[in-house]
Every structure is written in structure tokens, then in C-alpha cells.
């Protein structure tokens, strides 16, 4: 613990390793958006017995829905399938026709049906509002932390470091779900945005606890250097942060394992976010403060902004 801040380059490298696969997936594959963001209908049905996804696709295609895609969700013995297609109105003749077609494959369980339809205009508006919500949260957090730490030498620096740690957590969650969408077809919906905003709040809350202790110890002059103060402050808050996060993780793990399938992705996003948020608050946010105080960040960016020396004139 005495040298935790001294190993900050190791923590930064570990963060880079954790983020790179997700960033690559986001660039190459992007996110697998659900109907909340793309528009259309998500129709979930449950059979009394197991059927093949190809059977459902063929039945829908034969009844005028060749664009429909089918994916089995939940446990295998639940016989639950998720059908994604263009907009389908509840109670319409076409809905009745498609229900009869699917029911012809095997008997349906009426209690296992769910139909969610979102128009393209609503989906586009939701995407825009989601981006604005995350941006507004980031700006609000930056301003609040700068005001809360106004008595320090660099109040904006605390806010910037908290935002960087927050973006680290959000990008990690997005990257994981991009990979899950790429390999397992996991879609993101409006609940996912709620989960990301919750993760942002939890991450910043944990970061502020560490920053506040750093501020108190700076005034108390408990160390010979800023790095010593950060190490001492982390040691004081580490157990509290881990205990708080552990109770949340255990609760979320129970919900993920034993909760319903409709909220499983939402809980998974929260679970991943809380874990990475706890890590970033301890090993990233506070370490960024040390790196700035020691001039390491300035020197790093100075390498890219420093002019190359001009070539000397030919004396020949």
C-alpha cells in the first residue's frame, strides 16, 4: 500500500489492456442496438416445448415477414424466443395471423408473450436524448466537483480526473456490451442507458470519497509529498470502498443469477460498472492527480506538441 501511487504506470497500463478489446469492438462492430434505438418490434414468445429457431423464421417468412430474426433467450428449458422485426401493431390482423403461424409450430404459452413496438421517430429521439443525458451528467459532475474542491490549489483538476475515471468506466461497459453483442447477440435498450448513468453516479461517488480524504490530509500535512498524501488517503478509504462495493456486487450478482430474464442485461451492466468503477476510483482517478502534480502528464503530451528541430542549412 505504501507504494500504490508509485505503481501508477502499472495501473494505467492495466486500464489500457482492459479497454482496448472493447474499443476495438466498438470501432469495428459498434453496439447491437435494440428496438428502443432502431425502431421496430420486439416480440417475445414462449412455447410449451422446444422448437428450432429456423422453424420460427420459416413460419414468419411464409406470412410476409422475411426480415424477422429469432434468438432463443433465457434457460433452454424455458423455450423462450425473441423475435425482432419491422413495426407490428398489437391487436392487428397481421399480429393474429403471425400468432397463429407460430402457434402452428408448437403450442404457445400465453403468459410468456411480450410485444414491444417503437417507432423510428421515437427511436431517433431516444438516441439523441441518451447522448445528451450522458453529456449533461458529465458537465454537471465537472462543475460540481470543481465547486466542492474550490479551496484546493487546482479545483478543476479534481473534476477533470473524476470525469476521466468516469469515461473510463462508461467506455469499459460499452466495450463489454459491444463484445457481447458481437459474439452473443446481446442488445442494448433504454434500460442500458439507465444502467450507464447509474454506473457514472456510483463511480463519481466513490471517487469523491477518495478526493475528499486527499483534501483533508493535504490541509493536515500528513505527508512529505503529494504522492505520500495520496497513498495515505487511499489506505484510509480502501477498506470502506471495497466493503461498500462488495455489498452492492453481491446484491447485483443475486439479481443476475436468480432475477428475471427481462432485467438480466440491465443488472449485468450495473455489475460490470460497479466493479470497474471501484477499480478506477482507487487506481486511476487519484493516480491521475499524482501524475499531474509530478508533471508526467504535461511531459507526455509535450512529446506530441514539441516542434521537431529544424534542419541545419547545408554548409557545403
C-alpha positions in Angstrom: 0.0 0.0 0.0 2.9 2.4 0.7 3.9 2.3 -3.0 0.4 2.1 -4.6 0.7 5.6 -6.2 4.3 4.7 -7.2 2.9 1.9 -9.4 0.5 4.2 -11.2 2.1 3.4 -14.6 1.2 -0.2 -14.0 -2.4 0.7 -13.2 -2.6 2.9 -16.3 -1.2 0.1 -18.5 -3.7 -2.4 -16.9 -6.6 0.0 -17.8 -5.4 0.3 -21.3 -5.3 -3.5 -21.6 -8.8 -3.7 -20.2 -10.2 -1.0 -22.5 -8.5 -2.0 -25.9 -10.6 -5.0 -26.8 -13.8 -3.1 -26.1 -12.7 -0.1 -28.0 -11.7 -2.3 -31.0 -15.1 -3.9 -30.9 -16.8 -0.5 -30.7 -14.9 0.7 -33.7 -15.3 -2.4 -35.8 -18.7 -3.7 -34.7 -20.3 -0.9 -32.7 -23.2 -1.6 -30.4 -26.0 -4.0 -31.1 -29.0 -1.6 -30.7 -32.4 -3.0 -29.7 -35.7 -1.7 -31.0 -35.6 1.2 -28.5 -32.9 2.8 -30.6 -33.6 1.4 -34.1 -37.4 1.3 -34.2 -39.4 -1.8 -34.9 -41.0 -4.6 -32.8 -39.5 -7.0 -30.3 -41.9 -9.9 -29.8 -41.1 -12.5 -27.2 -42.9 -15.8 -27.2 -42.7 -18.9 -25.1 -43.5 -22.4 -26.3 -44.7 -25.4 -24.3 -41.9 -27.4 -25.8 -38.6 -26.8 -27.5 -38.6 -25.8 -31.2 -35.9 -24.7 -33.6 -35.3 -21.1 -34.5 -35.3 -21.9 -38.2 -38.8 -23.2 -37.9 -40.0 -19.9 -36.5 -38.1 -17.9 -39.1 -39.7 -20.0 -41.9 -43.2 -19.6 -40.5 -42.8 -15.8 -40.2 -41.2 -15.6 -43.7 -44.1 -17.5 -45.2 -46.5 -15.0 -43.7 -44.9 -11.9 -45.0 -42.1 -11.3 -42.5 -38.8 -12.3 -44.2 -36.9 -9.7 -42.3 -37.6 -11.3 -38.9 -34.7 -12.6 -36.8 -35.2 -15.1 -34.0 -33.0 -15.7 -31.0 -33.5 -18.1 -28.0 -33.3 -16.3 -24.7 -33.3 -17.4 -21.1 -32.7 -21.0 -20.0 -33.1 -23.8 -22.6 -35.9 -25.4 -20.7 -37.9 -22.2 -20.7 -38.4 -22.5 -24.5 -38.5 -18.7 -24.8 -37.7 -16.9 -28.1 -37.2 -13.3 -29.0 -38.4 -12.2 -32.5 -37.2 -8.9 -33.9 -38.9 -7.4 -37.0 -40.3 -4.2 -38.5 -43.1 -2.5 -36.7 -46.0 -4.8 -35.9 -49.1 -3.4 -34.3 -50.7 -5.1 -31.3 -54.2 -6.3 -31.9 -53.9 -6.1 -35.7 -55.0 -8.8 -38.2 -51.4 -9.4 -39.1 -50.5 -9.9 -35.4 -53.2 -12.5 -35.2 -52.0 -14.2 -38.4 -48.4 -14.4 -37.2 -49.5 -15.7 -33.8 -51.5 -18.5 -35.5 -48.5 -19.3 -37.7 -46.1 -19.5 -34.8 -48.6 -21.4 -32.7 -48.8 -24.0 -35.5 -45.2 -25.0 -34.9 -45.9 -25.9 -31.2 -48.4 -24.7 -28.5 -47.6 -21.2 -27.2 -47.7 -20.3 -23.5 -50.0 -17.1 -23.4 -48.4 -15.9 -20.2 -44.9 -15.8 -21.8 -45.8 -13.3 -24.6 -44.4 -9.8 -24.7 -44.7 -7.3 -27.5 -42.7 -4.0 -27.6 -43.0 -1.7 -30.5 -41.1 1.6 -31.0 -41.5 3.9 -34.0 -38.5 5.2 -35.9 -39.0 8.8 -34.9 -39.2 7.8 -31.2 -36.1 5.7 -31.5 -34.1 8.5 -33.1 -35.2 10.9 -30.4 -34.2 8.4 -27.7 -30.7 8.0 -29.1 -30.3 11.8 -29.1 -31.7 12.2 -25.6 -29.4 9.4 -24.3 -26.3 11.1 -25.7 -27.5 14.5 -24.2 -28.2 12.8 -20.8 -24.6 11.4 -20.6 -23.1 14.7 -21.7 -25.2 16.7 -19.3 -24.2 14.4 -16.4 -20.5 14.8 -17.3 -20.7 18.6 -17.4 -22.7 18.7 -14.1 -20.3 16.5 -12.3 -17.3 18.5 -13.5 -18.8 21.8 -12.3 -19.9 20.3 -9.0 -16.6 18.8 -8.1 -14.8 22.0 -9.1 -17.0 23.9 -6.8 -16.8 21.3 -4.0 -13.0 21.4 -4.1 -12.7 25.2 -4.7 -10.4 25.5 -1.6 -7.7 23.4 -3.2 -5.0 24.7 -5.5 -6.4 23.2 -8.7 -10.2 22.6 -8.2 -10.8 21.9 -11.9 -8.1 19.3 -11.9 -10.1 17.2 -9.4 -13.2 17.5 -11.7 -11.2 16.5 -14.8 -9.7 13.5 -13.1 -13.1 12.4 -11.9 -14.5 12.8 -15.5 -11.6 10.8 -17.0 -12.3 8.0 -14.5 -16.0 8.2 -15.2 -15.4 8.0 -19.0 -13.0 5.0 -18.4 -15.9 3.2 -16.6 -18.5 4.1 -19.2 -16.3 3.1 -22.2 -15.4 -0.2 -20.5 -19.1 -1.1 -20.0 -19.9 0.0 -23.6 -17.0 -2.1 -24.9 -18.0 -5.2 -22.9 -21.6 -5.0 -24.3 -20.2 -4.4 -27.8 -18.3 -7.7 -27.5 -21.4 -9.4 -26.0 -23.4 -8.1 -29.0 -20.8 -9.2 -31.4 -20.4 -12.8 -30.1 -23.7 -13.5 -28.4 -26.2 -11.1 -30.0 -26.9 -9.1 -26.7 -28.8 -5.9 -27.5 -28.9 -2.7 -25.6 -32.1 -0.8 -24.8 -33.3 2.2 -22.8 -32.6 0.3 -19.5 -28.9 0.0 -20.6 -28.7 3.8 -20.7 -30.2 3.9 -17.2 -27.5 1.4 -16.1 -24.7 3.5 -17.6 -25.9 6.7 -15.8 -26.1 4.7 -12.6 -22.6 3.5 -13.1 -21.4 7.0 -13.7 -23.0 8.2 -10.4 -21.6 5.3 -8.4 -18.1 5.8 -9.9 -18.1 9.5 -9.2 -19.4 9.0 -5.7 -16.5 6.6 -4.9 -14.0 9.0 -6.4 -15.2 11.9 -4.4 -14.8 10.0 -1.2 -11.1 9.4 -2.0 -10.6 13.0 -3.2 -12.2 14.4 -0.1 -9.8 12.5 2.1 -6.9 13.7 0.0 -8.0 17.3 0.5 -8.3 16.8 4.3 -4.9 15.2 4.5 -3.3 18.0 2.4 -4.6 20.5 5.0 -3.4 18.3 7.8 0.1 18.0 6.2 0.3 14.2 6.8 3.0 13.5 4.1 6.2 14.9 2.8 5.0 14.9 -0.8 1.7 14.9 -2.7 2.3 11.3 -3.6 2.6 10.4 0.1 -0.7 12.1 0.9 -2.5 10.2 -1.9 -1.1 6.9 -0.7 -2.1 7.7 2.9 -5.6 8.8 1.8 -6.2 5.6 -0.3 -5.1 3.5 2.6 -7.7 5.2 4.8 -10.6 4.8 2.3 -9.7 1.5 0.7 -11.5 -0.8 3.1 -14.6 1.4 3.2 -14.7 1.5 -0.6 -14.2 -2.3 -1.0 -16.8 -3.1 1.6 -19.4 -0.7 0.1 -18.8 -2.1 -3.4 -18.8 -5.7 -2.2 -22.3 -5.4 -0.7 -23.6 -3.9 -4.0 -21.8 -6.6 -6.1 -23.3 -9.4 -4.0 -26.8 -8.0 -4.4 -26.4 -7.5 -8.1 -25.0 -11.0 -8.5 -28.0 -12.5 -6.8 -30.3 -10.5 -9.1 -28.4 -11.6 -12.1 -28.5 -15.3 -11.2 -32.0 -15.5 -9.8 -33.8 -12.5 -11.3 -35.9 -12.4 -14.4 -34.5 -12.6 -17.9 -36.0 -9.2 -18.9 -33.6 -7.3 -16.5 -30.6 -9.5 -16.8 -28.7 -7.3 -19.2 -29.5 -4.2 -17.1 -28.2 -5.9 -13.9 -25.1 -7.2 -15.8 -24.3 -3.7 -16.9 -24.6 -2.5 -13.3 -22.5 -5.3 -12.0 -19.7 -4.7 -14.5 -19.8 -0.9 -13.9 -19.6 -1.2 -10.1 -16.6 -3.5 -10.3 -14.7 -1.3 -12.8 -15.9 1.9 -11.0 -14.3 0.7 -7.8 -11.1 0.0 -9.6 -10.9 3.3 -11.4 -11.7 5.4 -8.2 -8.7 3.9 -6.5 -6.2 3.1 -9.2 -7.0 5.7 -11.9 -8.6 9.0 -10.6 -6.2 9.5 -7.6 -3.2 8.4 -9.6 -4.0 11.0 -12.3 -3.8 13.7 -9.7 -0.3 12.4 -8.8 0.8 12.2 -12.4 -0.3 15.8 -13.0 1.4 17.1 -9.8 4.6 15.4 -10.8 4.4 16.8 -14.4 4.2 13.4 -16.0 1.0 14.2 -18.0 2.4 17.5 -19.2 5.6 15.8 -20.3 3.7 13.1 -22.1 1.6 15.5 -24.1 4.6 17.7 -24.6 6.2 15.0 -26.7 3.4 15.4 -29.3 3.3 19.2 -29.3 7.0 19.9 -29.2 8.3 21.1 -32.5 10.8 19.0 -34.4 14.2 20.8 -34.6 14.6 22.5 -37.9 17.3 21.0 -40.2 20.6 22.9 -40.3 21.5 24.6 -43.6 23.9 22.9 -45.9 27.3 24.3 -45.3 28.8 22.7 -48.3 
